[in-house]
Amino acid sequence: MITKEEKLKIIKNCSIFANLKEEDYEKIVNLAEEFDYKKGEIIFKENEIADAFYLIVKGKVNILKEGENNQNELLAEKKEG
């Protein structure tokens, strides 16, 4: 589990959160939850209603599109940051 200070550092280094006020960073850190996923585990599927925002802190995530005959097409690979 990462500390509050580590979460704050990660969020401040994420370009999408650039130029926020310090109190806004604190709000985000207080709302942030940490999840661990195993290799091959599905985090969410296409067309599901979005209810979260994910930051990759460690490891990588493959973005796949399910095609015909349940064949997955690799669209992108995202790494930490």
OpenMM code with the backbone's topology and positions (N, CA, C; nanometers):
from openmm import Vec3, app, unit

residues = "MET ILE THR LYS GLU GLU LYS LEU LYS ILE ILE LYS ASN CYS SER ILE PHE ALA ASN LEU LYS GLU GLU ASP TYR GLU LYS ILE VAL ASN LEU ALA GLU GLU PHE ASP TYR LYS LYS GLY GLU ILE ILE PHE LYS GLU ASN GLU ILE ALA ASP ALA PHE TYR LEU ILE VAL LYS GLY LYS VAL ASN ILE LEU LYS GLU GLY GLU ASN ASN GLN ASN GLU LEU LEU ALA GLU LYS LYS GLU GLY".split()
positions = [
    Vec3(0.0846, -0.1183, 0.0000),
    Vec3(0.0000, 0.0000, 0.0000),
    Vec3(0.0886, 0.1240, 0.0000),
    Vec3(0.0500, 0.2215, -0.0812),
    Vec3(0.1308, 0.3440, -0.0884),
    Vec3(0.0784, 0.4471, 0.0109),
    Vec3(0.1675, 0.5323, 0.0552),
    Vec3(0.1318, 0.6335, 0.1546),
    Vec3(0.0595, 0.7502, 0.0896),
    Vec3(-0.0001, 0.8322, 0.1718),
    Vec3(-0.0674, 0.9527, 0.1247),
    Vec3(0.0316, 1.0443, 0.0521),
    Vec3(0.1514, 1.0542, 0.1047),
    Vec3(0.2547, 1.1383, 0.0433),
    Vec3(0.2932, 1.0850, -0.0948),
    Vec3(0.3028, 0.9524, -0.1067),
    Vec3(0.3351, 0.8920, -0.2367),
    Vec3(0.2225, 0.9154, -0.3372),
    Vec3(0.0964, 0.9036, -0.2921),
    Vec3(-0.0179, 0.9316, -0.3795),
    Vec3(-0.0131, 1.0757, -0.4287),
    Vec3(0.0171, 1.1667, -0.3376),
    Vec3(0.0245, 1.3085, -0.3729),
    Vec3(0.1320, 1.3322, -0.4791),
    Vec3(0.2465, 1.2703, -0.4625),
    Vec3(0.3551, 1.2850, -0.5593),
    Vec3(0.3139, 1.2306, -0.6961),
    Vec3(0.2498, 1.1150, -0.6983),
    Vec3(0.2047, 1.0539, -0.8241),
    Vec3(0.1053, 1.1445, -0.8943),
    Vec3(0.0088, 1.1959, -0.8207),
    Vec3(-0.0948, 1.2821, -0.8803),
    Vec3(-0.0350, 1.4116, -0.9319),
    Vec3(0.0568, 1.4703, -0.8560),
    Vec3(0.1196, 1.5950, -0.9002),
    Vec3(0.2046, 1.5751, -1.0259),
    Vec3(0.2557, 1.4545, -1.0469),
    Vec3(0.3359, 1.4253, -1.1653),
    Vec3(0.2529, 1.3853, -1.2863),
    Vec3(0.1232, 1.3767, -1.2706),
    Vec3(0.0334, 1.3380, -1.3798),
    Vec3(-0.0135, 1.4639, -1.4527),
    Vec3(0.0141, 1.4726, -1.5817),
    Vec3(-0.0149, 1.5954, -1.6582),
    Vec3(-0.1618, 1.6355, -1.6572),
    Vec3(-0.2508, 1.5400, -1.6458),
    Vec3(-0.3936, 1.5731, -1.6460),
    Vec3(-0.4328, 1.6566, -1.5236),
    Vec3(-0.3533, 1.6480, -1.4185),
    Vec3(-0.3812, 1.7230, -1.2965),
    Vec3(-0.2928, 1.8470, -1.2814),
    Vec3(-0.2266, 1.8861, -1.3878),
    Vec3(-0.1367, 2.0023, -1.3816),
    Vec3(-0.2140, 2.1284, -1.3447),
    Vec3(-0.1490, 2.2149, -1.2734),
    Vec3(-0.2011, 2.3479, -1.2389),
    Vec3(-0.3207, 2.3486, -1.1438),
    Vec3(-0.3369, 2.2427, -1.0676),
    Vec3(-0.4429, 2.2444, -0.9667),
    Vec3(-0.3937, 2.3182, -0.8429),
    Vec3(-0.4884, 2.3656, -0.7636),
    Vec3(-0.4538, 2.4263, -0.6354),
    Vec3(-0.4173, 2.3153, -0.5375),
    Vec3(-0.3388, 2.3493, -0.4372),
    Vec3(-0.2939, 2.2502, -0.3389),
    Vec3(-0.4130, 2.1811, -0.2722),
    Vec3(-0.5184, 2.2561, -0.2423),
    Vec3(-0.6351, 2.1947, -0.1768),
    Vec3(-0.7055, 2.0945, -0.2690),
    Vec3(-0.6974, 2.1173, -0.4009),
    Vec3(-0.7572, 2.0229, -0.4951),
    Vec3(-0.6786, 1.8922, -0.4982),
    Vec3(-0.5461, 1.9032, -0.4917),
    Vec3(-0.4639, 1.7820, -0.4835),
    Vec3(-0.5003, 1.7024, -0.3585),
    Vec3(-0.5181, 1.7711, -0.2486),
    Vec3(-0.5536, 1.7041, -0.1228),
    Vec3(-0.6875, 1.6320, -0.1348),
    Vec3(-0.7844, 1.6948, -0.1993),
    Vec3(-0.9161, 1.6313, -0.2182),
    Vec3(-0.9035, 1.5035, -0.2993),
    Vec3(-0.8250, 1.5091, -0.4062),
    Vec3(-0.8062, 1.3922, -0.4918),
    Vec3(-0.7379, 1.2801, -0.4151),
    Vec3(-0.6337, 1.3141, -0.3417),
    Vec3(-0.5606, 1.2134, -0.2634),
    Vec3(-0.6535, 1.1472, -0.1623),
    Vec3(-0.7370, 1.2248, -0.0988),
    Vec3(-0.8284, 1.1695, 0.0011),
    Vec3(-0.9345, 1.0789, -0.0597),
    Vec3(-0.9676, 1.0995, -0.1866),
    Vec3(-1.0664, 1.0155, -0.2552),
    Vec3(-1.0038, 0.8942, -0.3239),
    Vec3(-0.8743, 0.9006, -0.3496),
    Vec3(-0.8063, 0.7954, -0.4267),
    Vec3(-0.8030, 0.6628, -0.3502),
    Vec3(-0.8312, 0.5571, -0.4252),
    Vec3(-0.8242, 0.4218, -0.3705),
    Vec3(-0.7173, 0.3448, -0.4463),
    Vec3(-0.6568, 0.2505, -0.3797),
    Vec3(-0.5519, 0.1696, -0.4414),
    Vec3(-0.6055, 0.0286, -0.4671),
    Vec3(-0.5817, -0.0206, -0.5882),
    Vec3(-0.6235, -0.1548, -0.6253),
    Vec3(-0.5050, -0.2291, -0.6866),
    Vec3(-0.4984, -0.3579, -0.6613),
    Vec3(-0.3982, -0.4443, -0.7227),
    Vec3(-0.4718, -0.5404, -0.8157),
    Vec3(-0.4185, -0.5565, -0.9366),
    Vec3(-0.4772, -0.6475, -1.0335),
    Vec3(-0.3726, -0.7499, -1.0744),
    Vec3(-0.4161, -0.8724, -1.0938),
    Vec3(-0.3268, -0.9782, -1.1378),
    Vec3(-0.3134, -0.9758, -1.2892),
    Vec3(-0.2040, -1.0303, -1.3396),
    Vec3(-0.1809, -1.0396, -1.4828),
    Vec3(-0.2991, -1.1117, -1.5483),
    Vec3(-0.3528, -1.0510, -1.6541),
    Vec3(-0.4645, -1.1099, -1.7272),
    Vec3(-0.6023, -1.0747, -1.6728),
    Vec3(-0.6076, -1.0116, -1.5563),
    Vec3(-0.7355, -0.9754, -1.4963),
    Vec3(-0.7975, -0.8587, -1.5719),
    Vec3(-0.9274, -0.8651, -1.5948),
    Vec3(-0.9993, -0.7584, -1.6650),
    Vec3(-1.0382, -0.6509, -1.5643),
    Vec3(-1.0026, -0.5273, -1.5965),
    Vec3(-1.0351, -0.4143, -1.5086),
    Vec3(-1.1734, -0.3599, -1.5429),
    Vec3(-1.1987, -0.3409, -1.6706),
    Vec3(-1.3317, -0.3048, -1.7184),
    Vec3(-1.3419, -0.3394, -1.8655),
    Vec3(-1.4660, -0.3453, -1.9161),
    Vec3(-1.4889, -0.3827, -2.0553),
    Vec3(-1.5474, -0.2656, -2.1340),
    Vec3(-1.5272, -0.2727, -2.2641),
    Vec3(-1.5817, -0.1732, -2.3556),
    Vec3(-1.7330, -0.1624, -2.3351),
    Vec3(-1.7826, -0.0399, -2.3407),
    Vec3(-1.9248, -0.0061, -2.3280),
    Vec3(-1.9794, -0.0156, -2.1854),
    Vec3(-1.8964, -0.0480, -2.0880),
    Vec3(-1.9424, -0.0417, -1.9492),
    Vec3(-1.9495, 0.1047, -1.9070),
    Vec3(-2.0403, 0.1345, -1.8189),
    Vec3(-2.0524, 0.2706, -1.7683),
    Vec3(-1.9313, 0.3019, -1.6811),
    Vec3(-1.8656, 0.4125, -1.7114),
    Vec3(-1.7458, 0.4517, -1.6363),
    Vec3(-1.7844, 0.5031, -1.4981),
    Vec3(-1.7180, 0.4516, -1.3978),
    Vec3(-1.7427, 0.4969, -1.2607),
    Vec3(-1.6128, 0.5241, -1.1865),
    Vec3(-1.5012, 0.5255, -1.2618),
    Vec3(-1.3723, 0.5462, -1.1972),
    Vec3(-1.2723, 0.6023, -1.2978),
    Vec3(-1.1632, 0.6530, -1.2430),
    Vec3(-1.0502, 0.7029, -1.3208),
    Vec3(-0.9287, 0.6284, -1.2703),
    Vec3(-0.8505, 0.5722, -1.3595),
    Vec3(-0.7380, 0.4889, -1.3185),
    Vec3(-0.6044, 0.5528, -1.3520),
    Vec3(-0.5112, 0.5429, -1.2595),
    Vec3(-0.3716, 0.5788, -1.2818),
    Vec3(-0.2892, 0.4526, -1.2609),
    Vec3(-0.1984, 0.4259, -1.3525),
    Vec3(-0.1134, 0.3081, -1.3398),
    Vec3(0.0103, 0.3487, -1.2598),
    Vec3(0.0256, 0.2913, -1.1438),
    Vec3(0.1362, 0.3253, -1.0547),
    Vec3(0.2527, 0.2298, -1.0751),
    Vec3(0.2217, 0.1039, -1.1029),
    Vec3(0.3258, 0.0037, -1.1210),
    Vec3(0.2770, -0.0991, -1.2223),
    Vec3(0.3622, -0.1328, -1.3165),
    Vec3(0.3277, -0.2354, -1.4143),
    Vec3(0.2771, -0.1765, -1.5443),
    Vec3(0.1947, -0.2538, -1.6136),
    Vec3(0.1408, -0.2094, -1.7413),
    Vec3(0.0003, -0.2652, -1.7597),
    Vec3(-0.0728, -0.2037, -1.8524),
    Vec3(-0.2093, -0.2458, -1.8837),
    Vec3(-0.2215, -0.2549, -2.0348),
    Vec3(-0.2773, -0.3651, -2.0819),
    Vec3(-0.3064, -0.3787, -2.2240),
    Vec3(-0.4504, -0.3372, -2.2494),
    Vec3(-0.4697, -0.2536, -2.3503),
    Vec3(-0.6035, -0.2119, -2.3933),
    Vec3(-0.6400, -0.3022, -2.5111),
    Vec3(-0.7437, -0.3828, -2.4929),
    Vec3(-0.7825, -0.4803, -2.5935),
    Vec3(-0.9230, -0.4535, -2.6444),
    Vec3(-0.9480, -0.4905, -2.7681),
    Vec3(-1.0813, -0.4849, -2.8256),
    Vec3(-1.1185, -0.6270, -2.8643),
    Vec3(-1.2337, -0.6718, -2.8144),
    Vec3(-1.2780, -0.8068, -2.8465),
    Vec3(-1.3328, -0.8089, -2.9883),
    Vec3(-1.2792, -0.8970, -3.0677),
    Vec3(-1.3211, -0.9080, -3.2064),
    Vec3(-1.4016, -1.0342, -3.2302),
    Vec3(-1.4094, -1.0702, -3.3573),
    Vec3(-1.4819, -1.1906, -3.3944),
    Vec3(-1.4158, -1.3139, -3.3348),
    Vec3(-1.4960, -1.4149, -3.3080),
    Vec3(-1.4476, -1.5416, -3.2520),
    Vec3(-1.3704, -1.5227, -3.1213),
    Vec3(-1.4073, -1.4198, -3.0447),
    Vec3(-1.3438, -1.3906, -2.9154),
    Vec3(-1.1939, -1.3660, -2.9261),
    Vec3(-1.1473, -1.3227, -3.0420),
    Vec3(-1.0074, -1.2864, -3.0611),
    Vec3(-0.9884, -1.1425, -3.0143),
    Vec3(-0.8902, -1.1192, -2.9307),
    Vec3(-0.8631, -0.9852, -2.8790),
    Vec3(-0.7593, -0.9146, -2.9650),
    Vec3(-0.7886, -0.7893, -2.9997),
    Vec3(-0.6957, -0.7060, -3.0753),
    Vec3(-0.6303, -0.6080, -2.9791),
    Vec3(-0.4980, -0.6040, -2.9774),
    Vec3(-0.4257, -0.5124, -2.8905),
    Vec3(-0.4304, -0.3728, -2.9511),
    Vec3(-0.4937, -0.2785, -2.8798),
    Vec3(-0.5030, -0.1407, -2.9257),
    Vec3(-0.3893, -0.0553, -2.8722),
    Vec3(-0.3499, -0.0817, -2.7482),
    Vec3(-0.2432, -0.0018, -2.6862),
    Vec3(-0.1917, -0.0755, -2.5621),
    Vec3(-0.0722, -0.0361, -2.5217),
    Vec3(-0.0141, -0.0830, -2.3962),
    Vec3(0.0242, 0.0412, -2.3175),
    Vec3(-0.0309, 0.0544, -2.1990),
    Vec3(-0.0041, 0.1711, -2.1147),
    Vec3(0.0806, 0.1288, -1.9956),
    Vec3(0.1783, 0.2136, -1.9658),
    Vec3(0.2682, 0.1880, -1.8532),
    Vec3(0.2459, 0.2936, -1.7452),
    Vec3(0.3138, 0.2763, -1.6351),
    Vec3(0.3006, 0.3699, -1.5231),
    Vec3(0.3263, 0.5146, -1.5675),
    Vec3(0.2512, 0.6025, -1.5040),
    Vec3(0.2702, 0.7449, -1.5322),
    Vec3(0.1535, 0.8111, -1.5978),
] * unit.nanometer
topology = app.Topology()
chain = topology.addChain("A")
for resn in residues:
    res = topology.addResidue(resn, chain)
    for name in ("N", "CA", "C"):
        topology.addAtom(name, app.Element.getBySymbol(name[0]), res)
